[in-house]
Amino acid sequence: MTISSRIKHLEDEHARLDKKIDGLESTGAFQDELLNKLKKQRLHIRDDIVKLKAELEFRASKQNG
């Protein structure tokens, strides 16, 4: 899997978690423990996306310079 395709996969997963979290919060029918777990997953995914984008930029700058 290329870095770009991994980023896309993670962005899709992040969006899916966003919708799930928003849905749970809007209904008010959720357990705090579950919501916290989902939010942590979303945060870890966002961190991974940021790291991969930085790696992609580094590789691009290395090729151009």
Steps between C-alpha positions, in 0.01 A plus 500: 500500500642838404514787746235688303261206502561447873419867563178466300404187694564673833307811393203280409521326837526837677188624320314179592590547866396868482155399380468229763608735781271779378210257481558374853537852639189627324278222639641521849473121512859400560733378768778741592750215484404411143502862387844558655633186329372617161643848550841354589492283188415807292786694658750220432385485139541877465852473646585225250368712213714797606811280527443340160440837333826628652680191368351557156611865502848400616536247220377752244744767620782246500429414134477866400801625684 
